[in-house]
């Protein structure tokens, strides 16, 4: 079985959709960002961050597999660095 990271499932933070700032052009600069909240609604995982160069972000991801969603939400914890979180194995 191949080891997967959070990045393999939801991608690099520079390419996450930022629903908080729809006028933002280009990729968000997520240096220094920490996760402030994570929640699940149906097949979606929502991740909110702060402290990034680009400011606060709010991104959602569709993850149809319930087991994979559960593993992601155990890793994506508030106060964790975004870059540390996406490197975590799931």
N, C-alpha and C positions, 0 to 999 in steps of 0.2 A: 504494500500500500504506500503510495506517495504521500509525503508530508505536505500539507497545505498551510499557508499562512492567511491571515486576515486579508492581506494585500491581494492574494490570489482570487479572493471572492469579491471584494468591493473596490479593488483598484487602489491606485496611488491618490493621496489626498489632493494633489494639484489638479486632479480631474474630477473630483467630486462636485456634483451640482450644489451650488450655494443658493438655496431657496430664500435665504434671508436678505440677500442683496442681488436681486435679479438684474440690476443695471450694471453690475460688475462685469467688466470686459476682460477676457483672457482667463488664465488659470489663477486660482487663488493662491497666495503665498502663505503656506501653512507653517512656516518656521515658527517655533515657539508655541504652537497650539496645543491645548490640552482639552480632553473631552470633559464636557460639563454635564451632559445628560444623554442617555440612550434609552429608547423605548421601542416596543414592538406594537404594531397595529396590523392585524391580519398577516399578510405575507411581506410586510414592509418593516425595515429597521430604520429608525431615525437616529441620527447622531448630531448632537449640537456641540460646538467647540467655542473656545474663546482664547485670547492671547496670541492669535496668529497675527502676522504682519498685516493681513487683509481684514482683521477684525473678527467679529463673531460670524460663525457659519452654522447653517442648518441643512443637513443633507439626508435624503432618504434613498434606500436601496431595496429593491425587490429581491427577496431570497425565498424561493418557493419551498425548499426543503426545510421542514420544521426542525429536524435534528441539527442541521447546519445553522439555522437561525439561533437556536438555543446555545450552541457553542460560541457563536459570535457575541451574543449578549453577555456571556460569562467573561469574555476577554475585553470587550469594549466597556471599560469602567470609568466613571467620573474620576477626575484628577490625574488620569493616565495620559502621558504624552501621546499625541496622535501617531507619531512615528514609531514609538515603542509598541503601541497597540497593533499597528498594521504588520509589524514584523513577527508578532506572536503566532505560534503554531496553534492550529485548531484541529 
